[in-house]
Amino acid sequence: MSLFKQLLIAICLFLLVAFAGSFVVSLETSRGQYANQLRAHAQDAATALGLSLAPHIDDPAMAELMVSSIFDSGYYSSIRVVGLDDRLIVERQGGPDGGNAPDWFARLVGLRAEGADAIVSRGWQQAARVEVISHPLFAIDRLWQSALGWLGWLLLCGSVSAVLGALLLRRQLRPLDYLVEQSRAIARREFLSLPELPRTPELRRVVEAMNQMVEKLKALFREEALRSERLHAEAYRDSLTGLGNRRHFDLQLQSRLTGEERASSGFMLLLRIDDLVGLNQRLGGQRADRLLVAVAEQLRLACAEHDLLARTRGGEFAILAAGLERDAAERLAERLDQAMSSLYHTGACDRLPVAHIGLTPFSAGEVPGDLYRALDEALAQASSQSGPRWACGEPGTVAPPADERDGWYRRLDHALREGLFQLHFQPVVGAGESGRVLHYKVLARLPDGQDRLLPAGQFLPWLERFGWSTRLDLTMLEQVLRHLEEHDGQLALSLTGATLRDPLALERLAELLQHHSRLGERLILEADEEQLPEPGALEALVRRLHELGFALGVQHFGGRFSLIGNLARLGLAYLKVDGSYIRDIDREEDKRLFIEAMYRATHSIDLPLIAERVESDGEWQVVQAMGFAGGQGRRLGEPAPWAWGL
C-alpha cells in the first residue's frame, strides 16, 4: 500500500476515533441529564397532583378525573393514588405511542423510567400518597435526534477532512512522485532535476540529495563525452582547418561504397592548391596556414550541409557530395573556382590560379583507388588547360547510361505502389557468452525481374534522387508490422532523414504505430546519425515514440561525435557504432582508444553500444572485450529471409 494511502487511512481513522469518542462522551452526558429531567418531571407531576387532590380525596370520581387529566397530558408510565392503608384509590398505567427511535437504540442507551411520590393532606393529616413514574420515550427520542445530528456532522467533517487531507498530502508528497520520475528517467538514460525544493525539511533534504546525485551523473557523463570528443578530434580532424582528415574521409568513402544502407552515388571532388611549397617560401608559413583556413571556409560556404569535407594532405581538400548529378557537380566546381579566385583578390594568395579542381562520379561498388586515379587525371587535365581550372574524370567502372534514370523511375515507382520490396533480416548478436540474438535488422531487397534480388545500395541512391525515401520508409514499416503480427522476434527498422524532417510523414508514421502499439516492445526504429533532426525536434520525436510504446536507436554513429552530449536526456535504445570505426580495430590502437572513450561516456548513462559491420574474428573479440552490448556484421550472420532467422 502506498504511503499516500496509508496516511490518508490514518487521518480517516483518527477522525473516526475522535468523533466516536466525542459522541460517546456527549451521549453519556446527555443520558445523565435526561435521567435527572425524568426524575424532576415525575416529582413535579406528583407534587402538583397531590396538591390538586387534597380537597377531593374523598371523591373517587373527581380524583380519577384529575389523575386521568394529568396522565394524558404527559409522558408517564403509571400514576397511582394509594391510601394510608395501601388501599389503591386510583391507578392509570400505560405509555405513549412508539417514538422515532428504533428499539435497538433504546436498548443501547438503556435509559430507565424514573419515579417520584407526594403526600395528599387533609388539613394537618395525611390522607393518601401519589406515586408517579415518568416514561423515558421522549428522552430516547431526543437522544436519537442528537445521535443523527452527530452522525451527520461526523460524515460532513470526515468528508471535508478527507478531501482536504488528500489534497494536502498530495501536495506535500508531490516531491516523492518527482523522485520516482527521476529514478525512472535515470533508467531511461535521462537526467532530471527538481527545480523547486519542498518546504518540508525532511523532503527537502531528500530532494536536494537526489538533485546532487543527478547533477553528479550529468557532470561525469559530460566529462567522458568531452574526453571522447577530444580523442575523436585528434584522430579524425585536421587541427588547422577543423575539417576531417584523410583517414576520416577514407573511412566514410569506404562506407559509402560498400555499406549496406549507406551506399550512395554522387560526385567526389578534389581541390589542390597550386604550388603550396612555393607559396610557403614566398609568403611564410603563417600566411600559408591562413590561406588553408580561408580555403576551408570557402568550402564550407559553397558545399551543402550533408557534403563530407576533408583536408586529405598539405594543400589538398576532398569533397564527397552524395546524390549530386553531373550538372550540379559542374556548377559546384565552377563556384569553388570562383571562390578560389576571390582569395587572390582579397590578398590571401599572391598569384593565380590559386587552386585546381578535379571531379569524378562515384557509386556503390567503386574501388577507392580508381576514384583517386580518376581525380589525379582530372587535376592534371585542369592544370594543363587554359580554360576552366577544373575538369571531370571517369573512374574505372563504366558510368550508367543516361536513359537508365527513366528505367529506375518506372521500376521503383511500380515497386513502391505494389509493395514488391522483400524483407531480409540480419541478426544483431549479443556480446555475452550465450551469443543470443538481441534483435534482427530489417534490410530491403528489390527483385530485378530475373530471379535476383538487388541490395539496398543499388536502389537507395535513386530513391533519394527521386525524393521517394519517405515512401520507402512507410512501405517498409507496413510490411514489418504485418510480419510482426505473424511471427515472433524483435526487429529494428531504419528511417531516412527525409521522413524525420517531414511533419506529414511523421504523422502518418505515428498513425501506423498507434494502431500497432501492442508491438512496441518488439520493434525499434533507427535513425542515421547524419540525418538526425535538430535537438529539439529529436527530443520531441523520441518522446512521441515513447508515448506510443516504441523506442529509437541511432545507427552509423561516430562522425558527429559532438552529438553525444545531447544523448543523456533522450532515452535512446542503443547506439550502433559506424563500421568504419570497427574495421581493423584489432590492429589499430588509436581506434581502440577512441572507442573506449566512447564506451565510457555511454556506459555512464547505461546506453548500450552495438558494433556495425563486424567482419573478422579479431574485430569481434575486441568488441566483446571492450564491453559492447552486441554486434552486427557478416562475421555474425548474413542478411537472409525470415526462414533463415527461424
C-alpha positions in Angstrom: 0.0 0.0 0.0 1.4 3.4 -0.9 2.4 6.0 1.7 -0.3 8.3 0.4 -3.0 5.7 1.1 -1.6 4.8 4.5 -1.5 8.4 5.6 -5.0 9.1 4.3 -6.4 6.0 6.0 -4.6 7.1 9.2 -6.3 10.5 9.0 -9.7 8.9 8.4 -9.2 6.5 11.4 -8.1 9.4 13.6 -11.2 11.4 12.7 -13.4 8.4 13.3 -11.9 7.7 16.7 -12.0 11.3 17.7 -15.6 11.8 16.6 -16.7 8.5 18.0 -15.2 9.2 21.4 -16.7 12.7 21.4 -20.1 11.1 20.5 -19.9 8.6 23.4 -19.0 11.2 25.9 -21.7 13.5 24.7 -24.3 10.7 24.7 -23.4 9.7 28.3 -23.6 13.2 29.5 -27.0 13.7 27.8 -28.2 10.4 29.2 -27.4 11.6 32.8 -29.1 14.9 32.1 -32.2 13.2 30.7 -32.4 10.9 33.7 -32.4 13.9 36.0 -35.1 15.5 33.9 -37.2 12.4 34.1 -37.0 12.4 37.9 -37.8 16.1 38.0 -40.7 15.5 35.6 -42.1 12.7 37.8 -41.6 14.8 41.0 -43.3 17.9 39.6 -46.3 15.8 38.4 -46.6 14.0 41.8 -46.4 17.3 43.8 -48.9 19.1 41.6 -51.3 16.2 41.6 -51.0 15.8 45.4 -52.0 19.5 45.9 -54.8 19.2 43.4 -56.3 16.1 45.1 -56.3 17.4 48.6 -59.8 18.9 48.5 -61.2 16.0 46.6 -59.5 13.0 48.1 -62.8 11.7 49.4 -64.5 12.0 45.9 -63.2 9.0 43.9 -64.8 10.2 40.7 -63.1 13.6 40.9 -59.8 12.0 41.9 -59.9 9.7 38.9 -60.8 12.6 36.6 -57.8 14.6 37.9 -55.4 11.7 37.6 -56.6 10.9 34.0 -56.1 14.6 33.1 -52.5 14.6 34.3 -51.7 11.2 32.8 -53.0 12.1 29.4 -51.0 15.4 29.3 -47.5 14.0 29.5 -45.1 11.0 29.1 -46.0 8.8 32.1 -45.7 5.1 32.6 -48.1 5.0 35.6 -49.8 7.2 38.2 -51.2 5.7 41.3 -53.1 7.2 44.3 -52.8 4.9 47.3 -54.4 5.3 50.7 -52.7 5.2 54.1 -53.6 1.6 54.4 -52.2 0.8 51.0 -55.6 0.7 49.5 -55.5 1.6 45.8 -57.8 4.6 45.2 -56.9 5.5 41.6 -54.4 4.0 39.1 -53.6 4.7 35.4 -50.9 2.7 33.6 -49.7 2.5 30.0 -47.3 4.5 27.9 -47.3 6.9 24.9 -47.3 5.6 21.4 -44.0 4.4 19.9 -41.4 7.1 19.2 -39.0 7.7 16.3 -36.0 5.9 17.9 -35.6 2.3 16.9 -35.7 -0.4 19.6 -32.0 -1.3 19.2 -31.1 2.3 20.0 -33.3 2.3 23.1 -31.7 -0.9 24.3 -28.3 0.6 23.6 -29.0 3.7 25.6 -30.5 1.9 28.5 -32.4 4.9 29.8 -34.7 3.7 32.6 -38.0 5.1 33.8 -37.7 7.4 36.8 -40.4 7.7 39.6 -41.4 10.1 42.5 -44.1 10.4 45.0 -46.0 13.1 47.1 -48.4 13.2 50.1 -52.0 14.2 49.8 -53.0 16.0 53.0 -56.4 16.7 54.6 -55.7 19.6 56.8 -52.9 18.5 59.1 -53.4 14.9 58.4 -52.0 12.6 55.6 -54.9 11.3 53.6 -53.1 9.4 50.7 -49.9 9.1 48.7 -49.4 9.9 44.9 -46.8 7.7 43.0 -45.8 8.9 39.5 -43.4 7.1 37.1 -42.2 9.0 34.0 -41.8 7.2 30.7 -38.3 7.7 29.1 -39.6 7.7 25.5 -39.3 11.5 25.0 -35.7 11.4 26.3 -34.8 8.5 24.0 -36.3 10.4 21.0 -34.2 13.4 21.9 -31.1 11.3 22.2 -31.9 9.7 18.8 -32.2 13.0 17.1 -29.0 14.1 18.8 -27.2 11.0 17.6 -28.4 11.6 14.0 -27.1 15.1 14.2 -23.8 13.9 15.4 -23.6 11.3 12.7 -24.4 13.8 10.0 -21.8 16.2 11.4 -19.3 13.4 11.6 -19.9 12.4 7.9 -19.6 16.1 6.8 -16.5 16.8 8.8 -15.0 13.4 7.8 -15.6 14.0 4.1 -14.3 17.6 4.2 -11.3 16.5 6.2 -10.6 13.5 3.9 -10.7 15.7 0.8 -8.6 18.5 2.4 -6.2 15.9 3.8 -5.9 14.1 0.5 -5.1 17.5 -1.3 -2.6 18.4 1.4 -0.9 15.0 1.3 -0.8 15.0 -2.4 0.8 18.5 -2.4 3.3 17.5 0.4 4.1 14.2 -1.2 4.5 15.6 -4.8 8.3 15.7 -4.4 8.2 11.9 -3.8 6.4 11.4 -7.1 9.1 13.5 -8.8 11.8 11.4 -7.1 10.1 8.4 -8.6 10.2 10.1 -12.0 13.8 11.0 -11.6 14.7 7.3 -10.9 12.7 6.2 -13.9 14.3 8.8 -16.0 17.8 7.6 -15.0 16.8 4.1 -16.0 15.8 5.6 -19.4 19.2 7.4 -19.5 17.7 10.8 -18.8 18.7 13.3 -16.1 16.1 15.4 -14.5 16.4 17.8 -11.5 13.6 19.2 -9.3 13.7 23.0 -9.8 11.6 23.9 -6.7 12.6 22.4 -3.4 9.8 21.4 -1.0 9.3 23.3 2.2 9.1 20.2 4.4 12.6 19.9 5.9 12.7 16.1 5.6 11.6 16.0 2.0 13.8 19.0 1.2 16.9 17.1 2.3 15.9 14.0 0.2 15.2 16.1 -2.9 18.5 18.0 -2.5 20.4 14.8 -2.2 18.7 13.3 -5.3 19.4 16.5 -7.3 23.1 16.4 -6.3 23.3 12.8 -7.5 21.7 13.6 -10.8 24.0 16.6 -11.3 27.0 14.5 -10.5 25.9 11.9 -13.1 25.5 14.6 -15.6 28.9 16.0 -14.9 30.5 12.6 -15.1 28.8 12.0 -18.5 29.8 15.4 -19.7 33.4 14.8 -18.8 33.5 11.5 -20.6 31.7 13.0 -23.6 34.3 15.8 -23.8 37.2 13.3 -23.5 35.7 11.2 -26.2 35.1 14.1 -28.5 38.7 15.3 -27.9 40.1 11.9 -28.9 37.8 11.8 -31.9 39.1 15.2 -33.0 42.7 14.2 -32.5 42.2 11.0 -34.6 39.9 12.2 -37.3 40.1 16.0 -37.5 42.6 18.4 -39.1 43.8 20.6 -36.4 44.4 23.6 -38.6 41.2 23.8 -40.6 38.8 21.8 -38.4 37.8 19.7 -41.4 38.0 15.9 -41.4 41.4 14.4 -42.2 42.4 11.9 -44.8 41.8 9.0 -42.5 38.2 10.1 -41.7 37.5 10.8 -45.3 38.7 7.4 -46.5 36.6 5.6 -43.8 33.5 7.5 -44.8 34.2 6.9 -48.5 34.6 3.2 -48.0 31.3 3.1 -46.1 29.6 4.9 -48.9 30.9 2.5 -51.5 30.4 -0.8 -49.6 27.8 -0.2 -46.8 24.5 -2.0 -46.9 22.4 1.1 -46.2 24.8 3.9 -46.5 25.8 3.1 -50.1 25.2 6.1 -52.3 26.2 7.7 -55.5 27.2 11.2 -56.4 30.4 13.1 -57.2 33.8 13.3 -55.5 35.8 16.5 -55.9 39.5 17.1 -55.1 40.8 20.6 -54.8 44.6 21.1 -54.9 46.2 24.4 -54.0 48.7 25.4 -56.7 52.4 25.4 -55.7 51.8 25.3 -51.9 55.6 24.7 -51.3 56.5 27.8 -53.3 53.8 29.8 -51.5 55.4 28.8 -48.2 58.7 30.0 -49.3 57.4 33.3 -50.7 54.9 34.3 -48.0 56.0 32.3 -45.0 54.3 29.5 -43.0 51.8 31.7 -41.2 50.4 33.2 -44.4 50.2 29.7 -45.9 48.3 28.5 -42.9 45.9 31.4 -43.2 45.3 30.5 -46.8 44.5 26.9 -45.9 42.0 28.1 -43.3 40.4 30.5 -45.9 40.1 27.7 -48.4 38.4 25.5 -45.8 35.9 28.3 -45.0 35.1 28.8 -48.7 34.5 25.1 -49.0 32.0 25.2 -46.1 30.2 28.1 -47.7 30.0 26.6 -51.1 29.1 23.0 -50.1 25.8 21.6 -48.8 25.5 20.7 -45.1 25.4 17.0 -45.8 28.5 17.0 -48.0 31.6 15.5 -46.5 34.6 17.8 -46.4 38.2 16.9 -45.5 41.8 18.1 -45.9 43.4 15.0 -47.1 47.0 16.3 -47.1 49.1 19.5 -47.3 47.2 21.6 -49.9 44.5 19.0 -51.0 40.9 19.2 -50.0 38.4 16.4 -50.8 34.6 16.7 -51.1 32.2 13.8 -51.1 28.8 15.1 -52.4 26.3 12.2 -52.3 23.2 12.4 -54.5 24.8 15.1 -56.8 24.3 14.7 -60.5 26.7 15.9 -63.2 25.2 19.3 -63.9 25.0 20.1 -60.2 28.6 18.8 -59.7 29.9 21.0 -62.5 28.1 24.0 -61.1 29.7 23.3 -57.7 33.2 23.1 -59.3 32.5 26.4 -61.0 31.5 28.1 -57.7 34.6 26.7 -56.0 36.8 28.0 -58.8 35.3 31.5 -58.4 35.7 31.3 -54.6 39.4 30.4 -55.0 39.9 33.4 -57.4 38.3 35.7 -54.8 41.1 34.7 -52.4 43.6 36.2 -54.8 41.7 39.5 -54.9 41.5 39.7 -51.1 45.2 39.2 -50.8 45.1 35.7 -49.2 47.2 34.4 -52.1 49.8 36.2 -54.3 49.2 34.5 -57.6 46.6 32.9 -59.9 45.4 30.3 -60.2 45.0 29.6 -56.5 43.9 26.0 -57.0 42.8 23.4 -59.5 39.7 21.1 -59.1 39.1 17.6 -60.3 35.8 15.8 -60.0 34.6 12.3 -60.8 31.3 10.4 -60.3 31.1 7.5 -57.8 28.6 4.9 -57.0 28.3 1.8 -54.8 30.8 -0.9 -55.7 33.5 1.5 -56.9 37.1 1.0 -55.8 38.6 4.0 -53.9 41.9 3.6 -55.8 40.1 4.0 -59.1 38.4 7.2 -57.9 41.7 8.8 -56.8 43.3 7.9 -60.1 40.4 9.5 -62.0 40.8 12.6 -59.8 44.5 12.8 -60.4 43.9 12.6 -64.2 41.2 15.3 -63.9 43.6 17.6 -61.9 46.4 17.1 -64.4 43.9 18.0 -67.2 42.7 21.1 -65.3 46.3 22.3 -64.7 47.2 21.9 -68.4 44.2 23.6 -70.0 43.8 27.3 -70.5 40.1 27.4 -69.8 38.3 26.5 -66.6 40.5 25.4 -63.8 38.5 22.3 -63.2 38.0 19.1 -65.1 36.0 15.9 -64.8 37.4 12.4 -64.9 35.8 9.0 -65.1 36.6 6.1 -62.7 37.3 2.6 -63.9 33.7 1.5 -63.6 31.6 2.4 -66.6 29.0 5.1 -65.7 25.4 4.1 -66.2 23.8 5.4 -69.4 21.6 8.5 -69.3 18.4 6.7 -70.2 18.8 4.4 -67.1 17.2 7.2 -65.0 13.8 6.6 -66.7 14.1 2.8 -66.2 14.8 3.2 -62.5 12.0 5.7 -62.1 9.5 3.2 -63.5 10.8 0.2 -61.7 10.9 1.9 -58.3 7.6 3.6 -58.7 6.0 0.2 -59.5 7.7 -1.5 -56.6 6.5 1.2 -54.1 3.0 1.1 -55.4 2.7 -2.7 -55.4 4.8 -3.3 -52.3 7.4 -5.5 -54.1 10.2 -5.0 -51.7 11.3 -8.1 -49.8 12.4 -8.2 -46.2 15.8 -9.6 -45.3 17.0 -9.9 -41.7 20.5 -9.7 -40.3 21.0 -10.8 -36.7 22.4 -8.5 -34.1 24.1 -10.8 -31.7 24.8 -10.2 -28.0 28.4 -9.9 -26.9 27.9 -12.3 -24.0 28.9 -15.9 -23.8 25.4 -17.0 -24.8 25.6 -15.2 -28.1 21.8 -14.8 -28.2 20.2 -12.6 -30.8 19.3 -9.2 -29.5 17.2 -8.3 -32.5 17.1 -8.6 -36.3 18.0 -5.7 -38.5 15.5 -5.3 -41.4 17.0 -4.8 -44.8 15.2 -4.2 -48.1 15.7 -6.2 -51.3 14.3 -5.4 -54.7 13.6 -8.2 -57.3 15.1 -7.3 -60.6 12.7 -9.5 -62.7 15.5 -12.0 -63.4 15.3 -14.1 -60.2 17.8 -11.9 -58.5 17.5 -9.5 -55.6 19.1 -6.1 -55.6 20.7 -4.9 -52.4 19.7 -1.5 -50.9 22.9 0.1 -52.0 21.9 -0.2 -55.7 18.5 1.5 -55.4 18.7 3.8 -52.4 20.6 6.5 -54.3 17.9 6.6 -56.9 15.2 6.8 -54.3 17.0 9.8 -52.8 17.2 11.5 -56.2 13.5 11.0 -56.9 12.5 12.1 -53.4 10.9 8.8 -52.6 12.7 7.9 -49.4 9.6 8.6 -47.3 7.6 6.3 -49.5 10.1 3.5 -48.9 10.0 4.1 -45.1 6.3 3.9 -44.9 6.1 0.9 -47.2 8.8 -1.0 -45.2 7.1 -0.1 -41.9 3.8 -1.5 -43.1 5.5 -4.7 -44.2 7.4 -5.0 -40.9 4.3 -4.5 -38.9 2.5 -7.2 -40.8 5.5 -9.5 -40.3 5.4 -8.9 -36.5 1.7 -9.8 -36.5 2.6 -13.2 -37.9 6.0 -14.0 -36.4 7.8 -13.7 -33.1 11.1 -11.9 -32.6 12.3 -8.3 -32.2 13.1 -6.2 -35.2 14.9 -2.9 -35.9 13.9 -0.8 -38.9 15.8 2.3 -40.0 14.2 5.6 -41.1 15.6 8.1 -43.5 16.2 11.8 -42.8 13.5 12.8 -45.3 10.9 11.1 -43.1 12.3 12.5 -39.9 12.1 16.1 -41.3 8.7 15.8 -42.9 5.8 16.6 -40.4 3.2 14.9 -42.6 5.3 11.7 -42.9 5.8 11.7 -39.1 2.1 11.9 -38.6 1.5 9.0 -40.9 4.2 7.1 -39.2 2.6 7.8 -35.8 -0.8 6.6 -37.0 0.7 3.3 -38.1 2.5 2.8 -34.8 -0.6 3.8 -32.8 -2.7 1.2 -34.5 0.0 -1.4 -33.6 1.1 -0.1 -30.2 1.0 -3.7 -28.8 4.0 -4.4 -30.9 6.0 -1.6 -29.3 8.3 -3.9 -27.3 9.2 -5.8 -30.4 10.1 -3.0 -32.9 12.9 -0.5 -32.6 13.1 2.4 -35.1 16.6 3.6 -36.1 17.8 6.9 -37.4 21.1 7.6 -39.2 23.4 9.9 -37.2 24.0 12.1 -40.2 20.2 12.6 -40.8 19.1 13.3 -37.2 16.9 16.4 -36.9 17.9 19.3 -34.7 18.0 18.6 -30.9 14.6 20.0 -30.1 12.8 18.1 -32.8 14.8 14.9 -32.0 13.7 15.1 -28.3 10.1 15.6 -29.3 10.3 12.7 -31.7 11.7 10.4 -29.0 9.1 11.5 -26.5 6.3 10.8 -29.1 7.7 7.3 -29.8 7.9 6.6 -26.1 4.2 7.6 -25.7 3.3 5.2 -28.4 5.4 2.4 -26.8 8.3 2.4 -29.3 12.0 3.1 -28.9 14.5 4.9 -31.1 18.1 3.9 -31.7 20.9 5.7 -33.6 22.9 3.9 -36.2 26.2 4.7 -38.0 27.3 6.8 -35.0 30.7 8.4 -34.8 31.0 11.1 -37.4 29.2 13.8 -35.4 30.6 12.9 -32.0 29.6 16.2 -30.6 26.0 14.8 -30.5 26.9 12.6 -27.6 26.5 15.5 -25.2 22.8 15.6 -26.0 22.1 11.9 -25.6 21.7 11.9 -21.8 18.2 13.2 -21.9 16.9 11.4 -25.0 16.4 7.8 -23.6 17.7 6.1 -26.7 17.5 2.3 -27.0 21.2 2.0 -28.2 23.9 3.4 -30.3 25.3 1.5 -33.3 28.9 2.5 -33.9 29.7 3.0 -37.5 31.5 0.1 -39.1 34.3 2.4 -40.3 35.5 2.7 -36.7 35.2 -1.1 -36.1 37.1 -2.1 -39.2 40.6 -3.4 -38.3 40.1 -2.2 -34.7 42.1 -5.3 -33.6 45.1 -3.9 -35.4 44.7 -0.1 -35.0 45.4 1.0 -31.4 44.2 4.6 -31.8 40.7 3.4 -32.9 40.5 1.4 -29.7 41.3 4.4 -27.6 38.6 6.4 -29.3 36.0 3.7 -29.0 37.0 3.0 -25.3 36.4 6.7 -24.6 33.0 6.5 -26.3 32.2 3.4 -24.3 33.0 5.1 -21.0 30.8 8.1 -21.9 27.8 6.0 -22.9 28.3 3.5 -20.1 27.9 6.2 -17.5 24.3 6.7 -18.7 23.7 3.0 -19.3 23.4 3.4 -23.1 24.3 0.2 -24.9 26.8 0.2 -27.8 26.4 -2.1 -30.8 29.2 -2.5 -33.3 28.3 -2.4 -37.0 30.0 -4.3 -39.8 31.9 -6.8 -37.7 33.8 -8.7 -40.4 36.5 -10.7 -38.7 37.1 -12.8 -35.5 39.7 -10.3 -34.3 37.2 -7.4 -34.5 34.6 -9.4 -32.7 37.0 -10.4 -29.9 37.9 -6.7 -29.4 34.3 -5.6 -29.4 33.4 -8.2 -26.8 36.4 -7.3 -24.6 35.6 -3.6 -24.7 32.1 -4.2 -23.2 29.9 -3.7 -26.2 26.3 -5.0 -25.9 26.4 -6.7 -29.2 27.5 -6.7 -32.8 26.2 -6.8 -36.4 28.0 -7.9 -39.5 28.9 -10.7 -41.8 31.1 -12.3 -39.2 27.9 -12.8 -37.1 25.3 -13.5 -39.8 24.5 -12.7 -43.4 21.2 -11.0 -44.3 18.6 -13.6 -45.3 14.9 -14.1 -45.5 13.0 -14.9 -42.2 13.1 -18.6 -42.7 16.8 -18.4 -42.1 16.2 -16.3 -38.9 13.9 -19.0 -37.5 
